[in-house]
Amino acid sequence: MSAKPKTHEQIDQEFERLLVRLRAYRPSADFDLLRRAYTFAAQVHLTQLRQSGEPYIAHPVAACHILADVEADEIAMAAAMLHDTIEDCAQDEEREIKASQVLHDELRAAGKKGQADKLQTQITTQRQFNERLKDELSHELRESFGETIFELVEGVTRMSAVRLVNLGGPEEVGGIDEARRVQAENLRRMVMAASRDPRVLIVKLADRLHNMQTLYAKRRPKQLKIARETEVIYAKLAGWLGVWRIKWEMEDLALRYLRPEAYAEIERRVARTRDERMVEIHAVVDRIKDAATKAGLTVEVQGRPKHIYSIYQKMLRQGVDFDEIYDLEAIRVICDTSPQCYMMLGIVHNLWPHQQEHFNDYISHAKPNGYQSIHTKVIVPGHGPMEVQIRTWDMHRHAEYGVAAHWRYKADGEVNEVMAERITQMRLRLETLMRADETDESDGDFLSEFEATLDEDDIFVTTPKGDVIGLPRGATVVDFAYRIHTEVGHTCVGARVGRRIVPLSYQLQNGETVEILCRENTGPSRDWLRWVQTSSARARIRAYLRRHERATLVETGSALLADEARRQKCDYKDLLRRDHALPAAQRRRSTDQPVEDVLMRVAHRRGYPNSEQMLSAIGEHLVSAEQIFNLIRDDIEQAEIAAGLADEPDAITVRPSRETNQQGQLSVSGASNVLFRRAKCCQPLPGDDIVGYITRTTGIAIHRTDCPNLPHWRNREPERVIEVNWSDAEHSLYHVPLEVRAHDRVGLLRDLTGLMSEVGVNITEANTISAPIASSAGQSTALVRLQLEFMNRHQLDELVRRLPGLGVFKISLRGEVYYDAEKSSSPVPRRPRGAGPTDPAGH
């Protein structure tokens, strides 16, 4: 696929050929300007080579030839010739800086600080030199070629710096939300650069196309990235501007690298049948010419093959094989006037039957990018379906060159308003999508959504006033309403198409006149998202629903907090009044933060950006009202103590638990009869070393000192971790569920209960699974679930020590493995794991 690198002499010849091409369609061009630009660029790039091995100057010359294909002016060509001079003037030095930076990092990692600092000084000096060199070159370029060309070069440079991220995934930029933000901003920068002078975008498209033509010199990962970026953005932009020549070649080249097997197969099969098909095409062309001549019309009739990318896309859309694609070519008929186009349409339809569903009159209803033509599909006997396009020469020029076709109609290099308006439309679409994206919390890919906006405008409908609105095929009444205005979309309830009343989900047809019916005090339904087609309508519906649903959730969250306050016998309004009475110092999270109410302080403490989102989370039951209310109350109480408005309590006073007689007694810093519960994560028993955690609503949770949860809470809330001790109560009992697996045998349950009795453990419940479970050794096993009452840890340890003698090989406590003979030959039990630092109350 690679070509032999060109020499400087060959590139000089290519430049001279460029001047000949420019003179052919713009004889009054400033040829001296283009010669000076070529000389300037050749000098800057003198020592630089492309990865293909040819002199770098070959690239800007090739980009100018692509511009000549769309008959660009000499101003655009000069900018293309110079577009890499500023950024690449210190290309070799930049590579050296990158290599030095890697060495610097290695030296610092190896602890060689002195050498690293010296190298960093050299890197900084080189960077400063490079910046001065760029500034000097920019000044020289501005002085030599004028402000217009300089701004074009700067615009292309800014667009070249844009990197359209998240083509493969969001992980490179820190997640989905960040990826969407970066994509939106980069696309905005690209379009803004083009809005200053639309020729910037055409020059950039020529630059990208030549890079695609020489992509074979890149490594495979780079090929995939550039090809994907070209397919989803640059080719779409070229099509949206109507520069079809560039669009088609970009798409074919992108397919070659992204799906090489599919490209090669289609290319092979197209080439295999080309001769046979060309015979049929010539016959169709000759028949149309003969019919036109008999009708007294002079027309140009051309047969053109369809591009490989369009064939591939059609195979995907229709789910068919190559052999089932019959219209691999299209016929183009070019007339002198629009009336002749309609006369030729009648002639073609008289020659062959046509398919009404494939008829589109883009002359009466031009596409927003200015494209005009009549499209029809006829059935040619022995060949099958064949597309015929009929247009005038002016329409043909626009179809070939897009907005670039309008350059030639303005003097002195000025850009026609048609092209500027097209770029303005693109910018407005992008800004609309960005505004909608700020309130749309979907995880969709922003790049795909922008791509979808470039694919729109396939059908055209009119308002009652005669305004033409472009929409994608399959668009509904709702899509049309939102295209008119956001409020029209929000309040629409139906539509009148012609004389018929149609529902909101009605799919509009090309050429229909649509009147939207609205009603006040209504809004979008979530069901609309199932059938709307345009990304802009979908984003506005989501934004509306999110905004209104959030208001309802905030109200629900506030009500749940008030209910929780009543449950805890607390006056919620009085609590908030106490907060407002606090001094300003106690209502700040830190000295450099503004005064906030307690809801905002607690929201920030919990990681919410504002109190509304916290209340919304309560309303959605994503967080409990009890938890948030306790934080609110604690915040105010602690602030009052700090401000001297309340006294710190002398001791903890809580009522005894109803389970105290069964759970035993605790001594807490000298106080007894404290409400407590054993944490389920570590199951402490008398005899264990323990500490207490003061919960907000359930007294004290007792944890073993080796509980894995404790370090987290000691660091986060050390004031809540207190010293506790077991009392000397002798007859307190502790309920513990135990599960044992043993080798099945006759008398197993009898021996188990006998052992429990010997150890002094009471059985309150027993359950034996009757169906045997196969063990790893192939022997049948029995599973026995028990509810036991222990007095202390000694009884539990003694029981575990003696159970293996009865054939028990596995013991579990509350679902956690307590002893496993397969992993330990010792009968000494291991304690269960903790539940993790999520619930210090041990629930």
N, C-alpha and C positions, 0 to 999 in steps of 0.2 A: 504494500500500500504506500510505502515511502517513496519519495522521488529523489533524484540526484540533486544535491545542494547546488544552488545557482552561484555563479561567480559575480564579482562586482561589475564586470563588463556586461554580462547578461542582464543584470538588474538595471544598468544604464539604458539598455535597449528597451526593457519593459517600460521605463519611464517615458522614453520618447514615443512609444506606442500609445501611452496614456494621453499624451498631448494631442496626438492625432485623433483619438476617440473624442476628446473634449471639444476639439475644433469642429467635429462633424455635427454636433448638436448645439454648440454654443460658440459660434465663430468670433463673437466680440469679447470673449473671456480674457482676463488678465493672465496671460501665459507666463509673463515674467514673475508674477507673484508665486506661481506654482514652482517655477525653476528655483527661485530663492529658497522656498520652503524645502525643496528636495536637497539642495546643497547644505542647508543648515542642519537638517536631520541626518544626512549622511556623515557630516563631520562629528556630530554628537555620538552617533552609534558606530563610529569608525572601527573600534576594537571589539565590538560586541558581536556575539554569535547567538543564534537561536538554538534551541535544543535539537533541531533537525540538522544543525551543522552549517546552515547557510548564513551569510551576513545579515545582521538584524534589520538593515534598511529594506530588505526584501519584504518584510511584513507591512510597513506603512504603504509601500508602493502597491502591494496586492490589495490592501484595504481601499486604496483610491480606485483601483480597477473595479472593485465591487460597487463603489459609488457611481462610477461611470455607467454601470449596468442600469442604474435607476436615474441616470442623467442628472446627477447632482452638479451644483455649481462649483467654481474654483475656490470659493471661500471654504466650503465644506471639505473639499479635497485638501486644501492647505492645512486645515485643522487636523485632518486624518494623517497627513504626512508628518505632522509635528506632535501627535497626541502622546507619544511615549518619551519625548525629549526631557521633560522636567523630572518625571519620576525615575527614569532610567539613566540619568546623567552620571550617577554615582553607583551604578549597579554592582560593579566589582567590589567597591569599598563596602557596600552594604553586606555582601556575602562574607567579607572578611570580618565585619563587625559581629555577625551572627556566630561565626566560628569562634571568635575571641570570647564572646559571651558564654558559650558552652564551656570553654577552657576555664574562664573565670569561676563559673559555678562549681566545676570539679575541684579547683584549687581551694575554694572556700570550704567545700565539703571535706576536703582532706586536712583542714586546719591550717593551711598555709595562707594566713590572713595578709601578711605583708606583700606576697607576690600577687594575691588576688586584688588588693587595693591598688597596686601599681598598674595592673592590667586594666582595672576599671577606669583609672584616670586616662589611659590611652584610648579606651573605647569612647569615653565622653568627649575627648578632644576630636576624635575622628567624626563623631556624630555632629559636633558643632561645625566642623569643616564642611561636611556634606550639606548641612542646612544652608550655610553661606553660599555654597556652590549652586544650590537650587535657587536661592534668592537672586543671585547674579544672573543665572540663566533665564529666570522668569522676567527679570528687568530687560535683558537683551531681547527676548522674544517679543515682549510688549512694544519695545522701541522699534524693532525691525518690521513687525507685521501688523501692528495696530491693535486697538482695544478689542475689536470684534473677534478676530482670530484668537487672540490671547484668552478671551472668556470662553470660547468654544473649547480650546485645549484644556483649560482648567475644568470645565464642565465634564469633559470626557474623563479627565483624571479622577474627579470626584466619583463618577459612576464606576470607574475601575476599582476604586477602593471598597465598593459595596460588596459584601459577602452575604448571599442569601442562605442563611443557616437553616438547620432542621430539615434538610432534604432526606435525611435518613433517620433522625431521632433527636429528641430534645436534650439528651444527656450532655452534649458538648457545651451547652450554654446555661446549664443550671435548672433545667426543668421546662415543662410545657409553657407556663405563663411567661417565663423569661424569653423563651424561643419566639413566641408570638410577638412579644414587644420588640425584639431585635429585628425580626422580619418586617414588621410594620414600619419601623423607623428607617431601615435600609431602603425599602421600596419608596418611602416618602422622599428620601434624599435623592434617589434616582430620578423620580418624576419631577421633583423641584428643579434639579439640574437641567432637565429637558425643557421645563416650562420657561426658562429664561431665553432659550433659543432652541426650538424643536430640532434644529439640525444636529444638536448634540446627540440625540437619541439615534438618528440615522447613522452618524459616524460610529457610534458605539456598536450598532448592529453590524456594520461592515467589519469593524475590528473583531467582534466575536465570531462572525462567519469565517473569517480567514483563520482564526485560532482553531475553529472546528475542522477546517480543511487540512490543517497540519497537526491534528491531535494525535496522530500515530506516533509522534516523537515523545509523548508523555508516558509516565508510568500508569499502570492500570487503575489504581485508586484515583489518580488525578483525572484520568479519562472519564471515569464514571461520574465524578462530581461535576465536571464541566459539562458533560453531555446532559446530565439530569437538569442542571440549572438552565441550559439552553432550551431544552424541551419545554419546561414548565413556565419559563418566564420570557426569554428573549424571542423564541419563535412565536409565542402568543402576542407579544408586543408588536412584532413585525406584522402579524396578521391583523391586529387591531388597528394599526396605522395603514393597512392596505398594501404593504410592500411585500407582495406575494412571492416574488422571485427569491427574496432572502428567506422568507418563512419556509417555503417548500424545501430549499436546500438544507436549512438548519434542521428541520424535522427528519429528513432522510439521514443526515450525518449522525444525529442523536440516536436514531434507531440502530444504526450500524454499530455503535459502541455499547448501547444499553442492552440490546437484544440481538447480538451478532448472528446467532443461529437462525432466528426468524428472518432477519434481513437477507442473509445469504440465500436462504431457501426461496424467498419471494423473488429475489433478483435472478436466481437461476431459472425459475419457472417462467418468469416474464420473458427472459431472453430466449428460452426454448421455443415459445409460441409466437415470438415477435414477427417473423416473416409472414406467417399465415394471417396474423391479425392485420398487418399493414396492408395486405392485399384487400381485405375486407374494408379497411378504413378508406383506402383510395377509391374504392367503388362507391362508398357512401358520399365522399367529398365530390366526386364527379357528378353524381346524380343530383346533389343539391345545387351545384354550379349550373348544370343544364336547366334545371327548373327555374332558377333565378334569371338566367339569360332569356328564357322564353317569356318571363314576366316583365322583361325590360329593366332588370336591376343589375347593377354592377357591384358585386360583393367579393370579399376575400373569405375563403373557406379553408380552415386549417384543421388537421387532425393532430391531437397531442396525447401522448401516453400519460396516464395518471402516475403520481409519485408513489414510491414504495411505501412511505409512511401512511398515506391515505388508504392504500390497499390493506395494509396491516390493521389499521383502525377499523375499517369496514368488516374485516374478518372477525375482529373481536366483538364489535357491536352486534353483528348478526349471528355470531356463533357458527360460521360456516368455514369450509375449507377453501383453499385457493381455487380449486376447480369449479366451485359454485359462484365465483365472482365473474360476471360476464362483461360488465362495463369497465374494462381496464383502460379504455381510451375515451376521450371526449372530443366532440366536434365543436369548433368555434366559428361562428359566422359574424363577420365584421361589415357593417353597413355605413353609409354616409350620414344618414339622419335617423332620428327616432321613429318617424312613421314607417320608414323602410324596415325597421326591426320588426314591427308588428305585421307588415306584409310578409316578411320571411317566416314569421311564426306560423302564419296560415299555410304557407307553401310547405313547410316541414311537416305540419300536421296532416296535410293532404297526401304526403308521400307515405307516411307510416302512422299507425295508430299510436296514441300517446297515453301515458299514465297520469291521470289528473292529479293524484296525490303527490306527484313529484314536480308539479308546475309552480314556479315562483316568478312573479313579476317585480323585479328589483329596479325597473326603470320608473314605474309609477310610484313605488315605495322604496326609495334608495336606502341602503343600510346606513347606519350612523357614521361609518368610516368613509362614506361617499361612494361606495361601490354601487354600480348600476349595470344590470344585465337582465336578460330574460333567460331563465333556466327551464328546460323541459326535458322529459325523458321519453324516447320513442322506442318501439319494438321493431327491430330490423330483422326480417326473416333470415334464418340461417345464422344469425349472430346473437340475437337476444337484446336486452335493454342497452340503450346507448344515450348518453347525455349530450344535449345540444345547448350551447350558450350563444345568445344573439345579442350583439351590442354595437354601438357606434365606435368610430376611431377614438374620439375623446374619452368615451367610457373605457375603451381598451387600454388607453394610455394610463388612466387612473388605476385600472385593475392591475397593471404591470408594476407601476411605480408608487401607487398609493399616494399619501400626502406629499411625497417627494415630487410628484408630477406638477405640483403647483409652484415649484421654485421658478420654473422657466417663464412664468407669467408676470414676474416682478423684476423691476430693474435694480441695478446697483447692489445685487446680492441680498435684497430685503426678502424676508420670509412672508409668504402669503398668509392671510388671516385664516384660511381653511385649515392649514397645518397647525397654527397656534391654537385654534379652537379645539382641534382634536386632542392635543396635549392637555388643554384645560379640562376637557371632559374626563380624561383619565385621572387627572389630579383630584377632581371633585369626587369621583367614584372612590378613589383610594381614601380620601379624607372621610367620606361618609362611612366606609367600612371600618376605619380606625376608630371613629367616634362610637359606632355601634359596638365594636369589640371591647371598649372600655367598660361597658356594662353587661356584656354577654359573657357568662361564665362557662360556656361549653369548652370542651377540650379539643375542638377542631383545629386543623392546621391552618394558620392565617395565610400561608403561601397558597394553599389549595383554594381558599376562599377568594383571594385576589385573582387567582387563575380563573376561577369560575366567572368572575365579573368580566374578564376579557373574552370569555366564550359566549357571552350573552348576545342578544339582538339577532335572533334567527327568524322571528316573525314580527310583523308590524300591524298594529291596531291603531285606531284613531279615537280621539275624544269627540264629544258632540260638537266641539268648536273647530274640529278639523286638524288638531295637532297630532302628529305621528309619534307613537311610542314604540320603541323596540324592546322586545322581550325574548327570552329563550323559548324554544319549542316546549310545549307542555305547561307553559305558564298559566296561572289561574287568575280569576278576578281579583284575588287578594294581592298577587304580585303586581298587577296593574294598578291597584289602588295605592299601594305603597310607593310605586314609581311616581305617582302624581304628587303625593305629600304624605308625610308620616301620620298626621291626624286623620287624613282621609282613610288611610289603611286601618288605623285603630278603631274608627267608628263605622266602617262599612258593614252592611248587613245583607247585601245582595247587589245585583247589577241588572241593567237592561241592555241586552245585546240585540240590535235591530229593534224588533217589536216584542221580543220575548223577555220574560223575567227568568234569570238563571241564578243558581245557587253560587255561593262563594267558591266552591271547589270546581266550578266549571272551567274546563281548559279552553282557552281562547284560540281562535283560528285566524290565520293570516287574512288581513283586510277587513276584519269586523270593526264595527263602531260600538264603543262601550261607554255606558253611562253608569257611574257608581251611585248606589243608593246608600245613604248614611243615616244614622240615628244617634242622637246625643245620649250620653250616659251609658254607652256600651263600650266594650273593649275586646281585644283578641282572646281567643280560646286556645288552650294548649293543643287541641286537635288540629288547628291550622298548620302546625309544624309538620304534620304527616304528609301534606300535599302541596305546600308552597314550593316553588322551584328556585327563586332567586335568593342568593346569599344575603342580599341587603334586607329583603323582607323578613327572612328567617331571623336575622340578627336583631331587627327592631321588635319583632314579636317576643323574642326571648328577653330583651331588655325590659319591655313593658311588664311581662309576667313576673320577672324577677323583682322589679321595683314594687309592684303591687302585692305580690306574695310576701315580700319581706316586711311590708308595713303590717300585714295581718299577723305574721309570726312575731313581730316585736310586741304587738298588743297582747298576744297570747303569753309570751315570755314574762311581760310585766304582771299579768294576772296570776301566773303561776308563782311568782315571787311573793305577791301579796297573800296568796293562799298559804304558802309555806310559813309566812310570818304569823298568820292567824293560828296555824297548827302549833307553832312554838310559843303561842300566847304572847306575841310581841306586836306592838303597834308599828306597822311598816312606815306609815306617813310620819310618825313621830321620830322614827329612826332617821329618816331622810332630813327632817328638820334639824335634828342634832348634828348631822353632817354639815349642813349649811351654817350652823352656829360656830363651827370650828374656826380657829385662826387660820389665816392663809398659809402659814408655814406647814401646818399639819395636813393641808389639802394639796400639797405638791408631792410628787414621787421623789423628787430631788430638788436641790436648790436652784438648778438651772431649768427646771420644768415649770410650765404654767400651772395656775390653780385649776384643779379638776374636781368634779363631784365624785362621790364614792363609787358610783357605777362605772365611771370612766377609769378610776384607779384600779378597781378590781378587774375590769376588762383587760387593761394593759398587763396586769399581773398574770392573767390567764392566757395571754398571747393573742387577744383579739385587738384589731386596729381601733375599734371604737365600741361604745356601749350598745349601739344598735345591733351590731353583729353578735354580741354576747347574748342579748335578749332574744334575737332570732334563733340562736342555737338552743336556748332554753325552750323556746316555742316549738322547735323541731325535735325536742327531747334528745338532743345530742349531748347535753350536759344537764345534770339534775338541778332543779331549783333549790333543793336543800343545800347542796354543796355551795352554790353561789351565794345564797342568803347567809350561810354561816361565815363566808369570807367577808361579806358586806358588814355584818355585825361585828366581827372581830376587828376589821379595819377601823371602824368608828370607835369601838371601845379602846383600842390601843392608842388611837389618836387623841382621845379624851384624856387618857392617863398621861400621855406625853405633854399635853397642853396644860395639865394641872386641873382639869375640869372634873376628874374622877380619881378615886383612890384605888391603888392596886390591892386586890384581895389578899388577906393574910394567909388563907389556907384554902385548899380545894374542898368544897362541900358538895357531895353528891349523895343521893339516896341509895340504900342497899338494893342489890339486885334481888328479884324474886327467886333466882336460882342460887342464892348464896348458900343455903343449907346444903345444896348438892355440890356446889362448886368449890367450897372451902372459903377461907378468909385470907385477906391480904393486909399487909401493913404498909402504908404509903407515907413515907416521911413522918412517921409517928402517928398517923391517923388511921383508924380502922373503919370497917363497914363501908368501904368504898365500892361503888358500882364498877364491876370489871367483867371482862370476858377473855377467855384464852384465844389467842390468835390462831386461826385455822392454818396459817402458812407453816408454822413450826410446832404446834401442838405441845406447849409446855406442860409439864406435870410436876407436882411437888418433888423437890430434890434437884430440879434443874436450876441453873443460874439464870435469873430472869431480870428484865427491865420492863418498864411500862411506857406506853405511848398514850398521851391524853388526846382522845378523839374529840370531835366537836359536839357529838350528840349521843354517844353510847358509852360514856365513861372512859375507862382505861382499858386498852388492849394490851394483854400480857404476851411478851415475846421472849424466847430464849436469847441469851446474850450472843449466841453464835448464829442467830437468824440472819440469813443473807440480805434481808430487807433493811436491817437496822442502819448500816453505814449510809445509805441514801438519805434516810430521814434524820439521822444525826447531823448530816451536813446541811440539809434543807431547813429543818425546824428543830434545832437542838433544844430550844426551850420547852418543847413538848415531850422530850424523852426524860423520864424521871426514874429514880431508884425505887424499887419495890422489893418486898421480901415475902416469902410464904409465912403464914402464921403457924402456930403449933397445933392446929386442930387435928385430932387423930382419926376422926370418923368421916371425913369428907370424901365423897366419891366423885370420880371423873369418868364421863362417858367417852369411850373410844371405839370407833368401828374398826374391826380387824378382818383381813381377808387372807386365808391360807390356801396354798396348793400343796397336795400331798399325793404320794403314790397310793392309788386306790386299793383298799383291801377290806376284808370283813372285820368289823369291830373298830374301824378308824374313829367314828364319831364318839363311841364309848370311851376310847382312850383319850381323846381330846378333852371331853368334859371332865374326865377324872383328873387330868393334869391341871385344868382350871381350878378345880376344887382344892388340889394340893397347894397351889400357889396362893389361894385365897382370892381369886378373881371371880366375880359374879357374872354369869351369862344372862343378859336380858332378852336376847333374840338370837336365833340361829337359823341359817338357811343353807341347805346343801343342794347343789345342782345335780340332778339325777343322771343326766346324760354324761357319759365319760368324755373327757377331752384328751386327745392324743398328745403325749409328751414328745420332746425331741428325741428321746431314746426309744420311742415306739411303745412305751408302757402306758396303760390307762392311768389317768389322774382324776382326782376329785377336787372340786372347788367348794370351799366352805366359807360363808360370810357370817360374821359374828358381831353382836353389839355387846361390849364388855364394860364393866365398872372397875376401875383401878383406884387405889388409894394414893399411889405414888409411882415415881419412875422405877424404883427398885423392883416392884412387882412386874412391870412390863418387861424390864430387862431379863428378869429371871425366867419369865414365860418364854421369851424369844430364845433364850439359851437352851431350854429343854425341848422345844418343839421339834427340832430336827431329829431327835431321837425317836420320834413317832412316824418318821417318813415324810415330814413336811420339808419341802425344798424352796418354798418362796412365801414371804410374808409381806403384806402391803398394809399401810396405814393411810386411810383417807385417799386411796388411789395412788399414793406414792410408794415405791418399793422400799421396804424397811430392811429386808434381808433376802438375799438371793444366793442360794448354794452354788449355782452355776458360775457366779462371778466371784465368790469368796468361799474358801474352804473353812473359814472360821465361823462358828455360830454366834460371834459377837455381832449384834445388829448395827446397821448403819442408819443414820437419821435421814428423814425425808428432806428433799430439796424445798427451798422457800418458793413462794409464789411470785417473787419479783417485786420491785419497789413501786407497786401501783396502788396498794391499799394498806396503809399503816394500821388501820383498825383490824386487820387480819380477817376481813370478810371474804 
